[in-house]
Amino acid sequence: MRRFKEAYDHVSRVIDDLYKELTDGQGTAYLSLDDPEEPYLGGVRYNAMPPSKTFRDIDQLSGGEKAVAALALLFAIHSYRASPFFILDEIDAALDMSNVTVVARFLQKKAKALQVILISLKDKVYDKTDALIGIYHDRATVCSKSITLDLTQFPA
């Protein structure tokens, strides 16, 4: 019970700030317990209100709005029990270009304290990275190979 409450209190305390950071200071996010008296017997509700939207249940948000809310929750949990790296697979797929830029800046800022591997097809992400890694099929050897481009050697 103590561990759950400690984790819940921490995530609940930081979730709104992280969501605001991902929505340029305009969104709101919070957690609530179904049963505050016995929290481990009920559910935890996560509510995120994107900028200039009225309150809706999270399953009524668009794919991009859900992706931003999920990132805020992921990094709120991470701030409680940090892992040394993240592998994120096309988290930007449902985002429009302005949100891709916001998320890329957010991840660039977070990458100062941890390693992030982001699989993406959006070119707006590429200029915020330290390296690009490409995977290709080598017909001569009939296998996949990788190529890495270190972007830190080029001035911004």
Rosetta constraint file for C-alpha pairs under 8 A:
AtomPair CA 1 CA 5 HARMONIC 6.13 0.50
AtomPair CA 1 CA 40 HARMONIC 7.03 0.50
AtomPair CA 2 CA 6 HARMONIC 6.03 0.50
AtomPair CA 3 CA 7 HARMONIC 6.16 0.50
AtomPair CA 4 CA 8 HARMONIC 5.96 0.50
AtomPair CA 4 CA 40 HARMONIC 7.43 0.50
AtomPair CA 5 CA 9 HARMONIC 5.86 0.50
AtomPair CA 5 CA 39 HARMONIC 7.98 0.50
AtomPair CA 6 CA 10 HARMONIC 6.26 0.50
AtomPair CA 7 CA 11 HARMONIC 6.17 0.50
AtomPair CA 7 CA 77 HARMONIC 7.98 0.50
AtomPair CA 7 CA 80 HARMONIC 6.70 0.50
AtomPair CA 8 CA 12 HARMONIC 5.81 0.50
AtomPair CA 9 CA 13 HARMONIC 6.02 0.50
AtomPair CA 10 CA 14 HARMONIC 6.44 0.50
AtomPair CA 10 CA 80 HARMONIC 6.53 0.50
AtomPair CA 11 CA 15 HARMONIC 5.75 0.50
AtomPair CA 11 CA 73 HARMONIC 7.80 0.50
AtomPair CA 11 CA 76 HARMONIC 5.26 0.50
AtomPair CA 11 CA 77 HARMONIC 5.83 0.50
AtomPair CA 11 CA 79 HARMONIC 7.80 0.50
AtomPair CA 11 CA 80 HARMONIC 6.88 0.50
AtomPair CA 12 CA 16 HARMONIC 7.69 0.50
AtomPair CA 12 CA 30 HARMONIC 6.27 0.50
AtomPair CA 12 CA 31 HARMONIC 5.55 0.50
AtomPair CA 14 CA 18 HARMONIC 6.42 0.50
AtomPair CA 14 CA 76 HARMONIC 6.00 0.50
AtomPair CA 15 CA 19 HARMONIC 6.11 0.50
AtomPair CA 15 CA 29 HARMONIC 6.30 0.50
AtomPair CA 15 CA 30 HARMONIC 6.32 0.50
AtomPair CA 15 CA 31 HARMONIC 7.92 0.50
AtomPair CA 15 CA 72 HARMONIC 6.27 0.50
AtomPair CA 15 CA 73 HARMONIC 6.30 0.50
AtomPair CA 15 CA 76 HARMONIC 5.44 0.50
AtomPair CA 16 CA 20 HARMONIC 6.02 0.50
AtomPair CA 16 CA 28 HARMONIC 5.79 0.50
AtomPair CA 16 CA 29 HARMONIC 4.71 0.50
AtomPair CA 16 CA 30 HARMONIC 5.97 0.50
AtomPair CA 17 CA 21 HARMONIC 6.16 0.50
AtomPair CA 18 CA 22 HARMONIC 6.36 0.50
AtomPair CA 18 CA 72 HARMONIC 5.38 0.50
AtomPair CA 18 CA 75 HARMONIC 7.49 0.50
AtomPair CA 18 CA 76 HARMONIC 6.99 0.50
AtomPair CA 19 CA 23 HARMONIC 6.20 0.50
AtomPair CA 19 CA 25 HARMONIC 7.86 0.50
AtomPair CA 19 CA 27 HARMONIC 6.46 0.50
AtomPair CA 19 CA 28 HARMONIC 6.57 0.50
AtomPair CA 19 CA 29 HARMONIC 6.20 0.50
AtomPair CA 19 CA 68 HARMONIC 7.53 0.50
AtomPair CA 19 CA 69 HARMONIC 6.67 0.50
AtomPair CA 19 CA 72 HARMONIC 5.10 0.50
AtomPair CA 20 CA 24 HARMONIC 5.90 0.50
AtomPair CA 20 CA 25 HARMONIC 4.18 0.50
AtomPair CA 20 CA 26 HARMONIC 5.83 0.50
AtomPair CA 20 CA 27 HARMONIC 5.24 0.50
AtomPair CA 20 CA 28 HARMONIC 6.43 0.50
AtomPair CA 20 CA 29 HARMONIC 7.95 0.50
AtomPair CA 21 CA 25 HARMONIC 5.62 0.50
AtomPair CA 21 CA 106 HARMONIC 7.52 0.50
AtomPair CA 22 CA 68 HARMONIC 6.73 0.50
AtomPair CA 22 CA 72 HARMONIC 7.27 0.50
AtomPair CA 22 CA 102 HARMONIC 6.35 0.50
AtomPair CA 22 CA 103 HARMONIC 6.36 0.50
AtomPair CA 22 CA 106 HARMONIC 6.83 0.50
AtomPair CA 23 CA 27 HARMONIC 5.61 0.50
AtomPair CA 23 CA 50 HARMONIC 7.25 0.50
AtomPair CA 23 CA 51 HARMONIC 6.90 0.50
AtomPair CA 23 CA 68 HARMONIC 7.97 0.50
AtomPair CA 23 CA 99 HARMONIC 7.98 0.50
AtomPair CA 23 CA 102 HARMONIC 7.59 0.50
AtomPair CA 24 CA 102 HARMONIC 7.70 0.50
AtomPair CA 26 CA 50 HARMONIC 7.32 0.50
AtomPair CA 26 CA 51 HARMONIC 5.00 0.50
AtomPair CA 26 CA 52 HARMONIC 7.75 0.50
AtomPair CA 27 CA 48 HARMONIC 7.39 0.50
AtomPair CA 27 CA 49 HARMONIC 5.61 0.50
AtomPair CA 27 CA 50 HARMONIC 4.69 0.50
AtomPair CA 27 CA 51 HARMONIC 4.62 0.50
AtomPair CA 27 CA 52 HARMONIC 7.89 0.50
AtomPair CA 28 CA 48 HARMONIC 5.75 0.50
AtomPair CA 28 CA 49 HARMONIC 5.07 0.50
AtomPair CA 28 CA 50 HARMONIC 6.67 0.50
AtomPair CA 28 CA 51 HARMONIC 7.77 0.50
AtomPair CA 29 CA 46 HARMONIC 7.41 0.50
AtomPair CA 29 CA 47 HARMONIC 5.50 0.50
AtomPair CA 29 CA 48 HARMONIC 4.18 0.50
AtomPair CA 29 CA 49 HARMONIC 6.12 0.50
AtomPair CA 29 CA 69 HARMONIC 7.86 0.50
AtomPair CA 30 CA 46 HARMONIC 6.06 0.50
AtomPair CA 30 CA 47 HARMONIC 5.46 0.50
AtomPair CA 30 CA 48 HARMONIC 6.63 0.50
AtomPair CA 31 CA 44 HARMONIC 6.77 0.50
AtomPair CA 31 CA 45 HARMONIC 5.57 0.50
AtomPair CA 31 CA 46 HARMONIC 4.68 0.50
AtomPair CA 31 CA 47 HARMONIC 6.27 0.50
AtomPair CA 32 CA 44 HARMONIC 5.82 0.50
AtomPair CA 32 CA 45 HARMONIC 5.15 0.50
AtomPair CA 32 CA 46 HARMONIC 6.65 0.50
AtomPair CA 33 CA 39 HARMONIC 6.28 0.50
AtomPair CA 33 CA 42 HARMONIC 7.06 0.50
AtomPair CA 33 CA 43 HARMONIC 6.10 0.50
AtomPair CA 33 CA 44 HARMONIC 4.73 0.50
AtomPair CA 33 CA 45 HARMONIC 6.13 0.50
AtomPair CA 34 CA 39 HARMONIC 7.09 0.50
AtomPair CA 34 CA 42 HARMONIC 5.29 0.50
AtomPair CA 34 CA 43 HARMONIC 5.25 0.50
AtomPair CA 34 CA 44 HARMONIC 6.14 0.50
AtomPair CA 34 CA 45 HARMONIC 7.12 0.50
AtomPair CA 35 CA 39 HARMONIC 5.14 0.50
AtomPair CA 35 CA 41 HARMONIC 7.21 0.50
AtomPair CA 35 CA 42 HARMONIC 5.39 0.50
AtomPair CA 35 CA 43 HARMONIC 7.36 0.50
AtomPair CA 38 CA 42 HARMONIC 7.15 0.50
AtomPair CA 39 CA 43 HARMONIC 7.24 0.50
AtomPair CA 39 CA 44 HARMONIC 7.99 0.50
AtomPair CA 46 CA 58 HARMONIC 7.41 0.50
AtomPair CA 47 CA 56 HARMONIC 7.99 0.50
AtomPair CA 47 CA 57 HARMONIC 6.81 0.50
AtomPair CA 47 CA 58 HARMONIC 6.09 0.50
AtomPair CA 48 CA 55 HARMONIC 7.90 0.50
AtomPair CA 48 CA 58 HARMONIC 6.55 0.50
AtomPair CA 48 CA 69 HARMONIC 6.26 0.50
AtomPair CA 49 CA 53 HARMONIC 6.41 0.50
AtomPair CA 49 CA 54 HARMONIC 6.82 0.50
AtomPair CA 49 CA 55 HARMONIC 5.74 0.50
AtomPair CA 49 CA 56 HARMONIC 7.09 0.50
AtomPair CA 50 CA 65 HARMONIC 6.79 0.50
AtomPair CA 56 CA 60 HARMONIC 6.29 0.50
AtomPair CA 56 CA 61 HARMONIC 7.26 0.50
AtomPair CA 57 CA 61 HARMONIC 7.34 0.50
AtomPair CA 58 CA 66 HARMONIC 7.16 0.50
AtomPair CA 59 CA 66 HARMONIC 7.94 0.50
AtomPair CA 61 CA 65 HARMONIC 5.75 0.50
AtomPair CA 61 CA 66 HARMONIC 5.98 0.50
AtomPair CA 62 CA 66 HARMONIC 6.13 0.50
AtomPair CA 63 CA 67 HARMONIC 6.18 0.50
AtomPair CA 63 CA 94 HARMONIC 5.49 0.50
AtomPair CA 63 CA 95 HARMONIC 7.50 0.50
AtomPair CA 64 CA 68 HARMONIC 6.32 0.50
AtomPair CA 64 CA 92 HARMONIC 7.78 0.50
AtomPair CA 64 CA 93 HARMONIC 7.96 0.50
AtomPair CA 64 CA 94 HARMONIC 4.65 0.50
AtomPair CA 64 CA 95 HARMONIC 4.52 0.50
AtomPair CA 64 CA 96 HARMONIC 7.25 0.50
AtomPair CA 65 CA 69 HARMONIC 6.21 0.50
AtomPair CA 65 CA 95 HARMONIC 7.79 0.50
AtomPair CA 66 CA 70 HARMONIC 5.97 0.50
AtomPair CA 67 CA 71 HARMONIC 6.20 0.50
AtomPair CA 67 CA 91 HARMONIC 6.64 0.50
AtomPair CA 67 CA 92 HARMONIC 7.48 0.50
AtomPair CA 67 CA 94 HARMONIC 7.21 0.50
AtomPair CA 67 CA 95 HARMONIC 7.59 0.50
AtomPair CA 68 CA 72 HARMONIC 6.36 0.50
AtomPair CA 68 CA 103 HARMONIC 7.85 0.50
AtomPair CA 69 CA 73 HARMONIC 6.35 0.50
AtomPair CA 70 CA 74 HARMONIC 6.01 0.50
AtomPair CA 71 CA 75 HARMONIC 6.11 0.50
AtomPair CA 72 CA 76 HARMONIC 6.02 0.50
AtomPair CA 73 CA 77 HARMONIC 6.19 0.50
AtomPair CA 74 CA 78 HARMONIC 6.13 0.50
AtomPair CA 75 CA 79 HARMONIC 6.03 0.50
AtomPair CA 76 CA 80 HARMONIC 6.80 0.50
AtomPair CA 77 CA 81 HARMONIC 6.54 0.50
AtomPair CA 77 CA 82 HARMONIC 7.89 0.50
AtomPair CA 78 CA 82 HARMONIC 4.68 0.50
AtomPair CA 78 CA 83 HARMONIC 6.74 0.50
AtomPair CA 83 CA 114 HARMONIC 7.85 0.50
AtomPair CA 84 CA 114 HARMONIC 5.47 0.50
AtomPair CA 84 CA 115 HARMONIC 6.48 0.50
AtomPair CA 85 CA 114 HARMONIC 5.44 0.50
AtomPair CA 85 CA 115 HARMONIC 4.47 0.50
AtomPair CA 85 CA 116 HARMONIC 5.55 0.50
AtomPair CA 85 CA 117 HARMONIC 7.71 0.50
AtomPair CA 86 CA 114 HARMONIC 7.82 0.50
AtomPair CA 86 CA 115 HARMONIC 6.39 0.50
AtomPair CA 86 CA 116 HARMONIC 4.82 0.50
AtomPair CA 86 CA 117 HARMONIC 6.09 0.50
AtomPair CA 87 CA 116 HARMONIC 6.01 0.50
AtomPair CA 87 CA 117 HARMONIC 4.70 0.50
AtomPair CA 87 CA 118 HARMONIC 5.93 0.50
AtomPair CA 87 CA 119 HARMONIC 7.77 0.50
AtomPair CA 88 CA 116 HARMONIC 7.47 0.50
AtomPair CA 88 CA 117 HARMONIC 6.18 0.50
AtomPair CA 88 CA 118 HARMONIC 4.81 0.50
AtomPair CA 88 CA 119 HARMONIC 6.18 0.50
AtomPair CA 89 CA 118 HARMONIC 5.98 0.50
AtomPair CA 89 CA 119 HARMONIC 4.74 0.50
AtomPair CA 89 CA 120 HARMONIC 6.89 0.50
AtomPair CA 90 CA 118 HARMONIC 7.03 0.50
AtomPair CA 90 CA 119 HARMONIC 5.26 0.50
AtomPair CA 90 CA 120 HARMONIC 4.87 0.50
AtomPair CA 90 CA 121 HARMONIC 7.35 0.50
AtomPair CA 91 CA 119 HARMONIC 7.98 0.50
AtomPair CA 91 CA 120 HARMONIC 7.59 0.50
AtomPair CA 92 CA 100 HARMONIC 6.04 0.50
AtomPair CA 92 CA 103 HARMONIC 7.78 0.50
AtomPair CA 92 CA 120 HARMONIC 6.95 0.50
AtomPair CA 92 CA 122 HARMONIC 7.57 0.50
AtomPair CA 93 CA 120 HARMONIC 7.57 0.50
AtomPair CA 93 CA 121 HARMONIC 7.84 0.50
AtomPair CA 93 CA 122 HARMONIC 7.85 0.50
AtomPair CA 95 CA 99 HARMONIC 5.77 0.50
AtomPair CA 95 CA 100 HARMONIC 5.81 0.50
AtomPair CA 96 CA 100 HARMONIC 6.14 0.50
AtomPair CA 97 CA 101 HARMONIC 6.34 0.50
AtomPair CA 97 CA 124 HARMONIC 7.45 0.50
AtomPair CA 98 CA 102 HARMONIC 6.47 0.50
AtomPair CA 99 CA 103 HARMONIC 6.00 0.50
AtomPair CA 100 CA 104 HARMONIC 5.98 0.50
AtomPair CA 100 CA 122 HARMONIC 7.83 0.50
AtomPair CA 100 CA 124 HARMONIC 6.78 0.50
AtomPair CA 100 CA 125 HARMONIC 7.07 0.50
AtomPair CA 101 CA 105 HARMONIC 6.17 0.50
AtomPair CA 101 CA 124 HARMONIC 6.17 0.50
AtomPair CA 101 CA 125 HARMONIC 6.81 0.50
AtomPair CA 102 CA 106 HARMONIC 6.16 0.50
AtomPair CA 103 CA 107 HARMONIC 6.12 0.50
AtomPair CA 104 CA 108 HARMONIC 6.04 0.50
AtomPair CA 104 CA 124 HARMONIC 7.72 0.50
AtomPair CA 104 CA 125 HARMONIC 5.49 0.50
AtomPair CA 104 CA 128 HARMONIC 6.50 0.50
AtomPair CA 105 CA 109 HARMONIC 6.19 0.50
AtomPair CA 105 CA 128 HARMONIC 6.90 0.50
AtomPair CA 106 CA 110 HARMONIC 6.28 0.50
AtomPair CA 107 CA 111 HARMONIC 5.90 0.50
AtomPair CA 107 CA 116 HARMONIC 7.59 0.50
AtomPair CA 108 CA 112 HARMONIC 7.10 0.50
AtomPair CA 108 CA 128 HARMONIC 6.25 0.50
AtomPair CA 108 CA 129 HARMONIC 7.02 0.50
AtomPair CA 110 CA 114 HARMONIC 6.58 0.50
AtomPair CA 111 CA 115 HARMONIC 5.46 0.50
AtomPair CA 111 CA 116 HARMONIC 6.00 0.50
AtomPair CA 120 CA 125 HARMONIC 7.48 0.50
AtomPair CA 122 CA 126 HARMONIC 7.47 0.50
AtomPair CA 123 CA 127 HARMONIC 7.64 0.50
AtomPair CA 124 CA 128 HARMONIC 7.87 0.50
AtomPair CA 125 CA 129 HARMONIC 7.03 0.50
AtomPair CA 126 CA 132 HARMONIC 7.23 0.50
AtomPair CA 129 CA 151 HARMONIC 7.24 0.50
AtomPair CA 130 CA 150 HARMONIC 6.35 0.50
AtomPair CA 130 CA 151 HARMONIC 5.14 0.50
AtomPair CA 130 CA 152 HARMONIC 5.48 0.50
AtomPair CA 131 CA 148 HARMONIC 6.83 0.50
AtomPair CA 131 CA 149 HARMONIC 5.51 0.50
AtomPair CA 131 CA 150 HARMONIC 4.51 0.50
AtomPair CA 131 CA 151 HARMONIC 5.06 0.50
AtomPair CA 131 CA 152 HARMONIC 7.19 0.50
AtomPair CA 132 CA 148 HARMONIC 5.68 0.50
AtomPair CA 132 CA 149 HARMONIC 5.14 0.50
AtomPair CA 132 CA 150 HARMONIC 6.68 0.50
AtomPair CA 132 CA 151 HARMONIC 7.33 0.50
AtomPair CA 133 CA 146 HARMONIC 6.69 0.50
AtomPair CA 133 CA 147 HARMONIC 5.64 0.50
AtomPair CA 133 CA 148 HARMONIC 4.42 0.50
AtomPair CA 133 CA 149 HARMONIC 6.39 0.50
AtomPair CA 134 CA 146 HARMONIC 5.46 0.50
AtomPair CA 134 CA 147 HARMONIC 5.18 0.50
AtomPair CA 134 CA 148 HARMONIC 6.40 0.50
AtomPair CA 135 CA 144 HARMONIC 6.67 0.50
AtomPair CA 135 CA 145 HARMONIC 5.71 0.50
AtomPair CA 135 CA 146 HARMONIC 4.45 0.50
AtomPair CA 135 CA 147 HARMONIC 6.52 0.50
AtomPair CA 136 CA 144 HARMONIC 5.54 0.50
AtomPair CA 136 CA 145 HARMONIC 5.49 0.50
AtomPair CA 136 CA 146 HARMONIC 6.22 0.50
AtomPair CA 137 CA 142 HARMONIC 7.02 0.50
AtomPair CA 137 CA 143 HARMONIC 5.81 0.50
AtomPair CA 137 CA 144 HARMONIC 4.43 0.50
AtomPair CA 137 CA 145 HARMONIC 6.22 0.50
AtomPair CA 138 CA 142 HARMONIC 5.59 0.50
AtomPair CA 138 CA 143 HARMONIC 5.54 0.50
AtomPair CA 138 CA 144 HARMONIC 5.81 0.50
AtomPair CA 138 CA 145 HARMONIC 6.47 0.50
AtomPair CA 139 CA 143 HARMONIC 6.97 0.50
